[in-house]
Each structure stands twice: as C-alpha cells, then as structure tokens.
Amino acid sequence: MSTTQYYVSREGKQMGPYPLNSIAEMVKKNELTMLDYLYDDSSGDWVLLMEYQDLAQQLKDHKPEAPPKPGSKQPAAEADTEDHEEMAEAVQAAEGQPSHMVAEWYILKGENKFGPFSYPDVLKMLQQKVVFEFDFAWHPGLSTWVRIADLDPFKPDNIGKMKETLMPEISEVFFRRRHRRVRYGGTILVHDNKSVWKGKGVEISAGGAGVVMENAMVVPGQTLYLHFKPGDGVPPFNAICEVVSKQYVEGVKEKNAPIRYGLKFTSISPTTQKFLQEFAKRSEAA
C-alpha cells in the first residue's frame, strides 16, 4: 500500500498530511467533501478531491450496486420518525422555492456515483469543469439518471433567470472561477491523431480555452492536441485538451458549421501555465 501522504484544504484551512485511505475515511464521515482540495505533487497544484483518480478508486468499493429507485427515500428499517419530521420541516421551510433548489442531487461520472450535493454545488462543479454537461444527475423524484444537458434546471435560459432572481449563493457561483478567463483571438492548429484543422481563440485561462472551429464532428470527452500560434499577446505553446462543452455558433448543425468548444487543458507545461495566469491578471486589470 502506498505510504504517500497528502495535504488537504477545506474552506481555506490547510490540514494534514494524511495517507489516501485516511482522506477517504474523512470523506465517508463528512469531515471532508468532494469539493475540498488535495495538493497533488505530480501536477504541483491543488485539485478537487473529485478530480483525483486514486481517491476515486479508494471510494469505488463503497459505491451502490444499483441506481437509485424512482422516488426512493430511506428504507423504513433505517429511517426513524425524527428523520421524517426533520425532512418535512426542511421542505416546509423551503416552500416557495423551485423543487430543484431543495433537492439533494447525485452525480454519475462513468461508473462512479457522487453526492448528495446542493443545486449551487452542482452549478459550481459545472463551472469548474469537474462535472460536465454530458455527465448524468439524479434526485429523488426522477425515475432514472438523466444527462445534465437535458435537465431543465441546468439549461442556459433557466440558469440565467436564476442568476438574477434567486438567493445570493447562486449569483456568487456565476462569478467565482478557478482560473481567470480573458479574451483571446489567436490562431490554433488542432489535430485528433487523424486530421488537422484550424481554430480561432475566443477566451483563454491557465486551465483551458474557448475555441471556435469549423468542425462539428468533435464531441465532449474527446482528446485534442493543440498548437497555439503566437499572437494576441500569447507566445506559441502546445497543449493536450479535453473537450468539455459544445455550442453551435450560428445554429446550423452541418459538418462544417462553426462551433464554439470549451477545452480543458489536461497537459500543459508549468512555464506556460504560469504565463497564462499572469497574462489573465494583466488583461483583466487593463
């Protein structure tokens, strides 16, 4: 068993170091959540616990063997009257709020299930690209797992309305980003180990980029290899990326229609990442 120990950060407070199995136990006991951070020496950065694959493997043995049942609650043998009274009080206190705001959400990524999370937590994970539109979600009342992109509460129009009308923590999520993003109009060469095409930058950060490409065949989850040509204040660099979002620019779903893709850097040199962090700060202040 590995003896490597890791520092963790919860609400800005550093703790540890702990071995990975101890961190897994802390998650199970709710002493840590999957939205807290672990320092990964290999990448030289803090990463969300949910993003750290070795921890996910530690927790995998405890995942449910079957998906949630439709409208399931706690089994009668495990739930007592006090639990039901507390649940009823919580629902009554939340009267007037949309059901998805008071629901406990669960996320399915591949074979791994995570949760429960609040609605603001899921929005935060979507924005930080920890959870993607092509992952699945469920809450009590849904008959099965549903792709997040197909759920009304997570569609852009509904999120936009809630940003302006609902509670402060929702509004805060929209402005809180792990990496500063700034406008970027450079030219990018893209290849997928089969063919090469050009892209045009829209925005960039130390964590990824928004790129418009005339290639509608790229799909979320796909790996792309990018060469950023020098321009718009950014020197040339290479990056391996994961496609995390896809949006038709002109609404025409043809093979060569211009598409805006959200790309997450999965491999980039530390020097380039540091430059992009400083570049974003300077551009944001300008």
Backbone bond lengths (Angstrom), bond angles and torsions (degrees), N, CA, C in turn:
res aa  C-N    CA-C-N  psi(-1)  N-CA   C-N-CA  omega(-1)  CA-C   N-CA-C  phi
1 M - - - 1.468 - - 1.528 109.58 -
2 S 1.293 116.64 141.52 1.465 120.95 -177.79 1.522 110.85 -66.19
3 T 1.354 115.89 138.61 1.464 120.62 177.68 1.522 111.34 -100.87
4 T 1.329 116.88 7.17 1.465 120.68 179.83 1.523 109.97 -61.84
5 Q 1.334 116.11 138.56 1.458 120.92 178.39 1.523 109.79 -117.22
6 Y 1.334 115.54 151.93 1.461 121.25 -172.47 1.529 110.40 -131.07
7 Y 1.323 115.06 143.40 1.457 120.70 169.77 1.525 108.62 -84.60
8 V 1.331 115.89 145.12 1.461 121.04 175.85 1.523 108.69 -124.93
9 S 1.321 115.78 158.68 1.463 121.38 179.56 1.518 108.63 -132.80
10 R 1.323 115.99 124.39 1.463 122.05 178.31 1.520 109.07 -125.18
11 E 1.327 115.81 119.38 1.470 122.26 -179.43 1.526 110.96 52.79
12 G 1.334 116.09 40.31 1.460 121.21 176.56 1.517 114.96 83.85
13 K 1.344 118.22 -2.85 1.462 121.70 -179.07 1.522 109.79 -101.80
14 Q 1.335 116.28 122.80 1.465 121.01 -179.78 1.519 110.39 -81.41
15 M 1.334 116.66 138.69 1.460 122.30 179.27 1.525 108.90 -136.99
16 G 1.330 115.52 158.34 1.452 119.52 175.29 1.518 112.49 109.96
17 P 1.351 115.63 -165.80 1.469 126.11 10.36 1.523 112.75 -82.81
18 Y 1.354 115.74 155.74 1.452 123.04 179.07 1.526 109.45 -130.29
19 P 1.336 117.67 150.17 1.472 119.22 170.04 1.527 109.39 -69.40
20 L 1.317 116.82 159.73 1.458 121.24 -173.99 1.525 112.27 -62.22
21 N 1.334 117.45 -36.18 1.466 118.57 -179.25 1.526 111.30 -67.19
22 S 1.338 117.38 -30.95 1.467 120.13 176.40 1.525 110.85 -69.62
23 I 1.337 116.60 -38.19 1.467 120.30 177.63 1.521 109.84 -64.00
24 A 1.341 116.62 -40.52 1.465 120.40 177.69 1.525 110.65 -60.93
25 E 1.333 117.48 -41.62 1.466 120.95 178.30 1.523 111.13 -64.51
26 M 1.338 117.10 -38.28 1.469 120.93 178.60 1.525 110.79 -64.23
27 V 1.340 116.72 -35.69 1.466 120.23 176.58 1.524 110.04 -65.69
28 K 1.333 116.71 -44.32 1.468 120.83 -178.96 1.525 111.62 -62.95
29 K 1.348 116.14 -32.24 1.466 120.80 -179.23 1.528 112.33 -89.40
30 N 1.346 117.09 5.07 1.473 122.81 -178.70 1.520 112.94 64.57
31 E 1.342 116.90 20.20 1.461 120.02 173.04 1.525 110.29 -78.46
32 L 1.323 115.90 -23.29 1.461 123.94 171.56 1.516 107.55 -132.36
33 T 1.338 116.82 156.27 1.456 120.98 174.03 1.523 108.76 -118.85
34 M 1.321 115.95 165.82 1.459 120.05 -179.88 1.522 112.13 -69.88
35 L 1.355 117.01 -4.99 1.461 121.12 176.47 1.526 112.05 -96.52
36 D 1.352 116.99 -0.18 1.456 120.27 173.97 1.536 109.09 -82.38
37 Y 1.330 115.53 173.42 1.469 119.96 -171.15 1.527 112.43 -113.76
38 L 1.326 114.90 151.45 1.462 124.55 174.75 1.521 107.46 -127.88
39 Y 1.342 116.36 139.64 1.467 118.41 179.07 1.520 109.25 -88.03
40 D 1.332 115.29 118.47 1.461 122.79 -178.28 1.528 108.86 -98.08
41 D 1.332 117.04 108.15 1.468 120.93 -178.48 1.522 112.33 -61.43
42 S 1.339 117.14 -32.57 1.464 119.48 -176.30 1.521 112.39 -66.77
43 S 1.342 116.80 -33.33 1.469 120.03 178.69 1.518 112.10 -100.16
44 G 1.348 116.64 -11.09 1.460 120.16 -179.32 1.509 112.76 65.95
45 D 1.343 117.19 35.60 1.465 119.87 -175.55 1.524 109.14 -152.38
46 W 1.338 115.42 158.37 1.458 121.76 171.68 1.522 108.25 -78.06
47 V 1.323 117.32 132.45 1.464 121.67 177.95 1.523 108.49 -126.31
48 L 1.329 116.20 150.00 1.458 120.26 175.58 1.528 109.51 -63.00
49 L 1.337 116.24 143.69 1.459 119.29 179.07 1.522 111.06 -55.01
50 M 1.337 115.92 -36.56 1.457 119.96 -178.99 1.527 111.76 -63.54
51 E 1.338 116.93 -27.28 1.463 121.18 -177.58 1.529 112.70 -82.54
52 Y 1.324 117.48 -14.46 1.463 120.00 -173.14 1.527 109.63 -88.27
53 Q 1.330 116.05 109.05 1.461 121.38 -169.85 1.528 113.13 -63.57
54 D 1.331 118.31 -36.22 1.463 120.04 -179.12 1.525 111.04 -63.92
55 L 1.332 116.74 -35.03 1.460 120.01 177.54 1.523 110.29 -71.08
56 A 1.333 116.59 -40.53 1.469 120.21 177.57 1.523 110.34 -57.96
57 Q 1.336 116.44 -37.90 1.463 120.30 178.96 1.523 110.72 -66.90
58 Q 1.339 116.75 -37.88 1.465 120.89 177.97 1.524 110.91 -61.13
59 L 1.343 116.19 -37.86 1.461 120.99 -176.65 1.522 112.64 -84.85
60 K 1.328 116.72 -12.95 1.466 120.81 -172.71 1.528 111.85 -62.18
61 D 1.337 117.09 -33.34 1.459 120.25 -178.35 1.522 112.42 -64.26
62 H 1.335 116.51 -17.19 1.462 120.33 -176.35 1.522 112.54 -105.06
63 K 1.335 116.68 8.16 1.467 118.38 -179.14 1.527 109.82 -71.31
64 P 1.353 118.72 152.18 1.464 121.57 177.38 1.522 110.19 -62.00
65 E 1.337 115.63 148.35 1.460 119.59 -179.89 1.519 112.34 -82.15
66 A 1.333 117.87 -16.09 1.466 121.30 -178.40 1.516 109.18 -137.88
67 P 1.335 117.42 155.80 1.469 119.80 177.11 1.515 110.81 -67.22
68 P 1.338 118.23 161.03 1.461 120.59 178.37 1.519 110.70 -58.42
69 K 1.326 115.99 145.85 1.459 120.18 176.40 1.522 109.37 -80.83
70 P 1.338 117.82 151.54 1.475 120.33 -179.20 1.514 111.63 -54.15
71 G 1.336 115.25 124.90 1.458 120.44 176.31 1.504 113.76 61.41
72 S 1.332 117.64 26.00 1.459 120.54 -173.28 1.514 111.85 -70.66
73 K 1.333 114.93 145.51 1.457 122.72 172.76 1.522 106.55 -123.42
74 Q 1.326 117.50 -172.58 1.452 119.64 178.20 1.520 109.45 -65.19
75 P 1.359 118.93 141.42 1.457 120.61 174.92 1.515 110.13 -58.45
76 A 1.322 115.26 146.43 1.463 120.00 -175.48 1.515 111.45 -57.40
77 A 1.344 117.28 -33.80 1.460 120.35 -177.78 1.516 111.94 -67.94
78 E 1.336 117.38 -22.28 1.457 120.92 -176.18 1.514 112.63 -105.44
79 A 1.309 118.04 -16.46 1.456 121.28 -176.73 1.512 109.65 -102.26
80 D 1.321 117.05 136.18 1.459 119.44 177.28 1.518 109.83 -111.13
81 T 1.329 114.95 174.09 1.464 120.61 -176.15 1.514 111.59 -60.93
82 E 1.335 116.95 -37.26 1.461 120.30 -179.06 1.521 111.20 -62.25
83 D 1.343 117.34 -40.06 1.459 120.89 178.21 1.515 110.77 -60.10
84 H 1.338 116.80 -44.64 1.458 120.42 -178.26 1.526 111.26 -66.85
85 E 1.346 116.17 -35.56 1.462 119.50 178.14 1.522 110.29 -65.98
86 E 1.340 117.03 -41.79 1.461 120.29 178.63 1.517 110.92 -63.67
87 M 1.335 116.46 -39.64 1.461 120.06 179.17 1.527 110.15 -64.23
88 A 1.332 116.27 -42.65 1.463 119.91 -180.00 1.519 111.03 -63.44
89 E 1.354 116.39 -39.44 1.463 120.05 178.56 1.519 110.75 -64.70
90 A 1.339 116.59 -40.15 1.465 120.21 179.90 1.517 111.17 -64.25
91 V 1.331 116.33 -42.41 1.461 119.95 178.98 1.515 110.53 -64.59
92 Q 1.343 116.03 -41.33 1.461 119.82 179.79 1.526 110.47 -64.70
93 A 1.352 117.17 -39.64 1.462 120.78 -179.72 1.512 111.32 -65.93
94 A 1.331 115.95 -28.45 1.461 119.97 -177.65 1.521 112.63 -92.94
95 E 1.328 116.23 10.84 1.462 119.75 -177.49 1.532 110.04 -57.36
96 G 1.288 116.22 136.31 1.458 120.94 -179.40 1.511 112.82 97.83
97 Q 1.342 118.05 -14.88 1.459 121.08 176.75 1.528 109.44 -92.10
98 P 1.338 118.18 150.85 1.463 120.54 175.92 1.528 110.38 -57.82
99 S 1.328 116.80 148.14 1.465 120.73 -175.87 1.523 112.54 -59.62
100 H 1.350 116.81 -35.11 1.467 117.99 -178.23 1.523 112.17 -69.10
101 M 1.345 117.16 -17.60 1.464 120.23 179.33 1.522 111.78 -76.06
102 V 1.324 117.63 -26.80 1.464 120.61 -177.42 1.523 111.73 -105.57
103 A 1.332 116.42 -5.55 1.463 120.29 -179.12 1.524 111.14 -75.37
104 E 1.327 115.76 154.59 1.458 121.94 170.90 1.524 107.57 -95.02
105 W 1.319 115.86 119.42 1.458 121.84 -174.87 1.525 110.64 -96.75
106 Y 1.330 115.39 142.86 1.462 122.47 174.86 1.527 108.47 -120.96
107 I 1.325 116.26 143.78 1.464 121.95 -176.53 1.527 109.48 -116.41
108 L 1.331 115.66 136.95 1.461 122.19 176.57 1.523 108.64 -114.34
109 K 1.345 115.49 114.63 1.469 121.77 177.63 1.522 107.13 -118.47
110 G 1.335 116.55 107.43 1.453 119.12 -175.27 1.516 109.32 63.54
111 E 1.335 116.25 -121.18 1.463 120.56 178.72 1.525 111.96 -98.82
112 N 1.317 117.16 -1.23 1.462 121.10 -175.18 1.519 111.70 -98.63
113 K 1.327 115.99 133.83 1.459 122.17 177.93 1.526 108.86 -109.26
114 F 1.331 117.15 139.08 1.458 122.74 -179.13 1.525 109.10 -131.23
115 G 1.315 116.27 152.76 1.445 120.41 176.21 1.519 111.07 137.38
116 P 1.346 116.15 179.97 1.475 125.32 4.66 1.528 112.69 -82.30
117 F 1.338 115.46 155.14 1.456 123.58 176.47 1.524 109.16 -127.71
118 S 1.322 115.39 154.75 1.463 120.13 170.93 1.525 108.96 -80.16
119 Y 1.320 115.66 164.78 1.468 120.08 177.77 1.536 111.68 -58.92
120 P 1.364 119.37 -45.40 1.472 119.08 176.79 1.526 112.57 -59.56
121 D 1.346 117.39 -34.66 1.463 119.90 178.02 1.524 111.22 -62.72
122 V 1.344 116.28 -41.89 1.467 119.61 -179.40 1.525 110.03 -66.11
123 L 1.345 116.71 -40.50 1.464 119.56 176.47 1.524 110.85 -59.88
124 K 1.326 115.94 -42.48 1.465 120.29 179.89 1.525 110.35 -61.85
125 M 1.335 116.78 -43.21 1.462 120.09 -179.07 1.523 111.44 -67.14
126 L 1.326 117.01 -35.03 1.463 120.24 175.83 1.523 110.56 -64.21
127 Q 1.328 116.04 -42.65 1.460 119.73 -177.84 1.521 111.61 -69.14
128 Q 1.329 116.69 -35.45 1.465 120.65 179.92 1.528 112.20 -82.57
129 K 1.342 116.33 -0.17 1.463 122.05 179.31 1.527 111.54 62.04
130 V 1.331 115.39 34.58 1.456 121.05 170.18 1.526 108.64 -89.41
131 V 1.332 115.07 -37.14 1.462 123.15 172.93 1.520 106.97 -115.40
132 F 1.322 116.77 144.27 1.460 121.38 -176.38 1.524 111.09 -120.28
133 E 1.339 115.42 162.25 1.457 120.93 -178.41 1.524 112.30 -61.43
134 F 1.326 117.57 -22.61 1.466 119.66 -179.15 1.530 112.73 -90.96
135 D 1.350 118.59 -2.07 1.458 121.56 171.10 1.530 109.14 -75.67
136 F 1.330 116.07 172.10 1.464 120.86 -177.04 1.529 110.59 -112.84
137 A 1.333 115.85 151.95 1.464 121.77 178.93 1.527 109.49 -135.09
138 W 1.320 115.13 158.49 1.467 121.63 178.34 1.517 108.60 -151.99
139 H 1.325 117.27 147.38 1.462 122.10 167.50 1.519 107.53 -144.25
140 P 1.334 118.13 158.79 1.462 120.07 179.44 1.527 110.83 -52.81
141 G 1.310 115.20 128.34 1.460 120.70 -176.25 1.514 112.18 115.33
142 L 1.335 116.98 -25.84 1.463 120.98 174.52 1.526 108.80 -84.90
143 S 1.317 117.07 141.75 1.464 120.81 -175.86 1.523 112.64 -80.33
144 T 1.337 117.06 -18.55 1.459 120.19 -178.09 1.523 109.50 -161.27
145 W 1.323 116.85 174.11 1.458 120.96 174.21 1.525 109.26 -66.66
146 V 1.336 116.84 137.93 1.462 122.27 -177.82 1.526 108.78 -126.43
147 R 1.333 115.96 137.49 1.466 119.34 176.29 1.524 109.07 -60.85
148 I 1.332 117.35 133.86 1.465 121.49 -174.80 1.519 111.75 -56.67
149 A 1.329 117.38 -38.33 1.466 120.93 -179.60 1.521 112.22 -61.32
150 D 1.345 117.25 -21.42 1.465 121.13 -177.75 1.524 113.19 -96.44
151 L 1.325 117.51 -0.76 1.466 121.47 -179.43 1.524 110.07 -91.40
152 D 1.329 116.86 125.86 1.469 121.02 -177.48 1.529 113.60 -53.95
153 P 1.360 120.18 -42.60 1.473 119.22 -178.07 1.524 114.20 -59.30
154 F 1.347 117.53 -19.25 1.459 120.36 -176.66 1.521 112.85 -109.13
155 K 1.322 117.40 9.54 1.460 119.92 176.28 1.528 109.55 -80.28
156 P 1.331 117.97 143.95 1.473 121.86 -171.99 1.525 114.58 -51.67
157 D 1.334 118.07 -41.97 1.466 120.07 -177.91 1.520 111.36 -62.86
158 N 1.336 116.52 -43.11 1.459 119.90 -178.71 1.522 111.54 -70.85
159 I 1.328 116.85 -38.03 1.465 119.80 177.60 1.527 109.90 -64.13
160 G 1.344 116.29 -40.73 1.463 120.28 178.99 1.515 112.32 -60.33
161 K 1.329 116.98 -40.19 1.464 120.46 178.85 1.520 110.71 -66.05
162 M 1.336 116.62 -43.06 1.461 120.02 -177.93 1.517 111.78 -68.36
163 K 1.323 116.46 -30.16 1.466 120.46 179.16 1.518 111.01 -56.28
164 E 1.327 116.44 -35.81 1.460 120.79 -174.49 1.518 113.48 -97.55
165 T 1.335 117.60 -16.56 1.460 118.54 -171.09 1.516 115.08 -117.29
166 L 1.341 118.38 -15.75 1.451 118.76 -173.51 1.524 112.29 -103.01
167 M 1.307 115.01 -167.48 1.456 122.25 -169.74 1.538 113.08 -62.79
168 P 1.334 117.68 157.41 1.467 122.15 -174.51 1.518 114.17 -56.26
169 E 1.360 118.22 -37.07 1.465 117.99 -176.57 1.518 112.13 -64.87
170 I 1.349 117.75 -26.53 1.464 120.17 176.28 1.520 109.05 -68.63
171 S 1.332 116.68 -47.80 1.462 120.20 -179.62 1.518 110.76 -60.38
172 E 1.341 116.41 -38.12 1.462 120.50 -178.49 1.521 111.37 -62.86
173 V 1.335 116.98 -37.13 1.458 120.76 -178.71 1.520 111.65 -58.11
174 F 1.341 116.10 -36.51 1.457 119.73 -174.60 1.529 112.42 -69.10
175 F 1.299 117.00 -23.23 1.461 119.75 -175.91 1.520 112.71 -106.05
176 R 1.318 117.12 -2.49 1.448 120.88 -178.21 1.522 108.83 -98.99
177 R 1.306 117.61 115.71 1.462 121.64 -179.73 1.528 109.33 -125.54
178 R 1.307 114.97 147.05 1.460 119.25 177.96 1.521 110.44 -69.96
179 H 1.334 117.26 -35.71 1.463 122.65 178.61 1.526 109.24 -126.95
180 R 1.338 116.11 135.35 1.464 119.46 174.98 1.524 109.61 -63.56
181 R 1.335 116.08 135.92 1.465 120.88 176.71 1.518 109.17 -112.80
182 V 1.326 116.27 136.98 1.462 121.04 179.35 1.525 108.75 -135.06
183 R 1.324 115.06 162.70 1.460 120.15 179.87 1.524 110.77 -65.73
184 Y 1.313 114.18 144.43 1.468 119.95 -178.76 1.527 108.05 -154.09
185 G 1.338 117.38 125.94 1.457 120.61 -175.52 1.512 114.45 -117.23
186 G 1.328 117.44 25.86 1.459 120.58 -177.90 1.523 113.76 -73.68
187 T 1.328 115.14 166.09 1.466 122.18 177.62 1.527 109.79 -93.72
188 I 1.324 115.97 141.39 1.459 121.33 -175.04 1.523 109.62 -131.13
189 L 1.321 116.78 134.02 1.463 121.83 171.83 1.524 108.35 -95.73
190 V 1.315 115.94 129.55 1.461 121.57 -174.28 1.527 109.63 -121.24
191 H 1.325 116.78 137.86 1.469 118.19 171.50 1.525 110.08 -144.34
192 D 1.320 114.88 155.61 1.462 121.91 -176.60 1.523 111.64 -123.87
193 N 1.328 116.18 27.27 1.469 123.87 -176.74 1.527 112.74 73.57
194 K 1.339 116.95 4.07 1.463 120.72 177.37 1.524 111.27 -124.95
195 S 1.320 116.77 -43.98 1.462 120.73 -178.03 1.518 109.88 -146.71
196 V 1.344 115.08 166.06 1.466 121.75 -178.28 1.522 108.77 -122.68
197 W 1.335 116.90 139.63 1.460 121.31 176.26 1.524 108.96 -148.78
198 K 1.317 115.83 169.72 1.463 121.22 -177.97 1.527 111.29 -99.02
199 G 1.327 113.74 152.43 1.451 121.09 173.97 1.515 109.67 -134.45
200 K 1.312 116.59 161.95 1.468 122.67 178.47 1.517 108.76 -121.09
201 G 1.339 115.96 126.20 1.450 119.72 -179.42 1.516 113.02 -68.36
202 V 1.334 116.02 147.45 1.465 123.35 175.82 1.526 109.52 -117.50
203 E 1.329 115.85 -45.48 1.463 121.74 177.47 1.518 108.21 -150.96
204 I 1.333 115.07 163.14 1.463 119.30 -178.18 1.519 109.28 -150.30
205 S 1.326 116.09 152.97 1.460 122.75 174.81 1.520 107.20 -150.45
206 A 1.329 115.88 178.95 1.461 119.38 177.29 1.518 111.58 -71.74
207 G 1.325 116.74 -11.90 1.465 120.13 -177.95 1.507 114.98 -105.90
208 G 1.343 117.97 -11.85 1.458 118.92 -177.90 1.514 111.43 170.82
209 A 1.329 115.53 -167.32 1.465 120.15 -176.73 1.517 110.17 -151.83
210 G 1.335 114.96 154.61 1.454 122.10 169.51 1.515 107.61 -102.64
211 V 1.324 116.99 125.49 1.464 121.58 -173.04 1.523 109.96 -133.85
212 V 1.335 116.46 135.00 1.463 121.57 173.74 1.523 108.36 -97.28
213 M 1.338 116.16 127.86 1.469 121.49 179.09 1.522 109.05 -132.08
214 E 1.303 116.15 147.83 1.461 120.48 173.98 1.522 108.67 -93.12
215 N 1.319 114.75 64.98 1.463 122.12 -179.98 1.520 107.96 -153.26
216 A 1.318 116.78 102.07 1.459 121.57 -176.43 1.523 112.86 -85.44
217 M 1.340 117.30 0.86 1.458 120.42 -174.97 1.529 112.76 -88.29
218 V 1.324 117.20 -9.38 1.465 120.84 178.11 1.527 108.88 -74.41
219 V 1.337 117.12 141.16 1.463 120.77 -175.80 1.528 110.54 -127.24
220 P 1.352 117.99 151.99 1.461 120.97 175.43 1.525 111.21 -56.02
221 G 1.326 115.30 139.80 1.452 121.54 -177.62 1.511 113.31 95.43
222 Q 1.336 117.39 -14.42 1.464 121.85 -178.46 1.527 110.80 -76.53
223 T 1.326 116.42 147.37 1.463 122.44 176.38 1.524 109.80 -95.43
224 L 1.328 115.93 131.76 1.463 121.93 177.95 1.526 109.44 -125.20
225 Y 1.326 115.30 153.09 1.465 122.08 178.97 1.524 107.34 -114.46
226 L 1.332 116.83 120.76 1.458 121.55 -172.11 1.524 111.84 -117.03
227 H 1.328 114.77 141.42 1.462 121.37 168.45 1.523 107.17 -118.53
228 F 1.326 116.37 113.55 1.461 121.98 178.30 1.525 107.79 -85.92
229 K 1.325 116.99 116.46 1.460 121.33 178.92 1.523 108.89 -76.21
230 P 1.337 118.99 152.31 1.470 120.42 -178.93 1.521 110.79 -62.55
231 G 1.327 115.55 137.23 1.461 119.28 179.20 1.507 111.96 161.31
232 D 1.330 115.84 155.43 1.466 123.18 178.30 1.527 111.81 57.46
233 G 1.346 115.49 34.89 1.459 120.33 175.66 1.510 115.20 85.15
234 V 1.329 117.47 2.07 1.467 121.16 -177.93 1.530 109.51 -114.78
235 P 1.334 118.74 129.40 1.469 120.87 178.42 1.529 110.48 -73.27
236 P 1.340 117.96 166.99 1.467 119.43 179.49 1.527 111.48 -66.93
237 F 1.325 116.00 144.22 1.466 119.91 174.21 1.526 109.28 -159.87
238 N 1.319 114.83 162.88 1.465 121.75 178.16 1.521 109.72 -111.88
239 A 1.323 116.61 150.85 1.458 120.91 178.70 1.520 109.71 -153.27
240 I 1.322 115.21 146.49 1.462 121.41 168.89 1.523 106.81 -100.34
241 C 1.323 116.65 132.75 1.460 121.00 -172.66 1.522 111.64 -129.14
242 E 1.321 114.81 155.42 1.464 122.14 169.70 1.518 108.27 -110.86
243 V 1.323 117.24 133.20 1.467 121.43 177.43 1.523 108.35 -76.24
244 V 1.338 116.78 122.94 1.463 120.18 -177.11 1.524 113.23 -115.00
245 S 1.330 118.35 -14.66 1.462 119.83 177.31 1.519 109.55 -155.16
246 K 1.335 115.00 159.37 1.465 121.28 -176.01 1.517 108.43 -148.04
247 Q 1.330 116.74 128.02 1.465 121.08 -177.83 1.521 109.68 -142.04
248 Y 1.332 116.49 125.31 1.467 120.37 178.25 1.521 109.44 -70.48
249 V 1.332 116.19 125.56 1.461 121.30 -176.54 1.514 111.31 -70.84
250 E 1.316 117.17 -44.16 1.459 120.56 -175.69 1.520 112.66 -111.08
251 G 1.322 117.52 7.26 1.444 120.90 176.77 1.511 115.13 75.01
252 V 1.335 118.64 8.33 1.464 121.85 -179.75 1.526 108.10 -104.02
253 K 1.309 117.21 112.80 1.459 121.08 -174.15 1.528 111.25 -90.26
254 E 1.321 115.85 66.84 1.452 121.79 175.67 1.524 108.62 -110.37
255 K 1.334 115.96 166.24 1.462 120.44 -175.09 1.518 112.45 -57.44
256 N 1.337 116.91 -40.25 1.466 120.56 -177.02 1.521 112.97 -102.57
257 A 1.330 117.33 18.43 1.465 120.29 178.07 1.527 109.21 -68.47
258 P 1.344 117.61 143.19 1.470 119.21 177.72 1.526 110.84 -68.45
259 I 1.312 116.08 128.48 1.462 122.78 -177.87 1.521 109.20 -123.00
260 R 1.314 115.94 137.87 1.470 119.60 172.47 1.528 108.43 -96.29
261 Y 1.319 115.45 122.24 1.460 121.45 -179.29 1.530 110.19 -112.26
262 G 1.315 115.36 140.11 1.454 121.13 169.69 1.518 108.46 -94.86
263 L 1.324 117.27 124.31 1.457 122.38 -175.81 1.525 110.29 -118.87
264 K 1.311 116.26 131.89 1.461 121.84 176.92 1.526 108.94 -104.47
265 F 1.348 116.22 126.85 1.461 119.73 177.32 1.535 109.68 -67.91
266 T 1.327 116.91 123.37 1.463 121.07 174.34 1.521 111.59 -105.61
267 S 1.332 116.39 -18.05 1.466 120.79 175.57 1.520 108.45 -149.34
268 I 1.331 115.36 118.93 1.461 121.54 -179.24 1.522 107.05 -153.97
269 S 1.317 118.23 146.10 1.462 120.08 -176.85 1.531 110.23 -68.15
270 P 1.342 117.51 144.41 1.464 120.70 177.73 1.528 112.59 -56.21
271 T 1.337 116.83 -35.98 1.469 120.21 179.44 1.523 110.94 -63.38
272 T 1.335 116.34 -43.74 1.463 120.45 179.12 1.518 110.80 -66.17
273 Q 1.324 116.84 -42.37 1.459 120.01 -179.40 1.531 110.90 -61.92
274 K 1.337 116.25 -42.05 1.464 119.78 178.25 1.520 110.70 -63.99
275 F 1.353 116.96 -40.80 1.462 120.13 177.77 1.524 110.58 -60.59
276 L 1.335 117.30 -45.19 1.464 120.70 -177.61 1.525 111.45 -65.32
277 Q 1.326 117.49 -34.09 1.467 120.19 175.80 1.527 110.46 -61.96
278 E 1.340 116.48 -46.27 1.463 120.81 179.46 1.527 111.05 -69.44
279 F 1.326 116.93 -38.25 1.468 121.54 178.60 1.526 110.46 -61.18
280 A 1.333 116.32 -42.55 1.466 120.15 -179.98 1.525 110.98 -65.48
281 K 1.341 116.75 -39.37 1.464 119.96 178.41 1.525 110.92 -63.27
282 R 1.341 116.17 -46.01 1.467 119.82 -178.90 1.526 111.07 -64.83
283 S 1.324 116.93 -43.56 1.467 120.71 -177.14 1.515 111.30 -68.19
284 E 1.339 116.53 -36.06 1.461 120.63 -179.75 1.523 110.38 -68.69
285 A 1.333 116.22 -35.11 1.466 120.57 -178.29 1.523 112.09 -78.20
286 A 1.330 116.68 -22.57 1.472 120.93 -176.18 1.523 111.78 -69.89
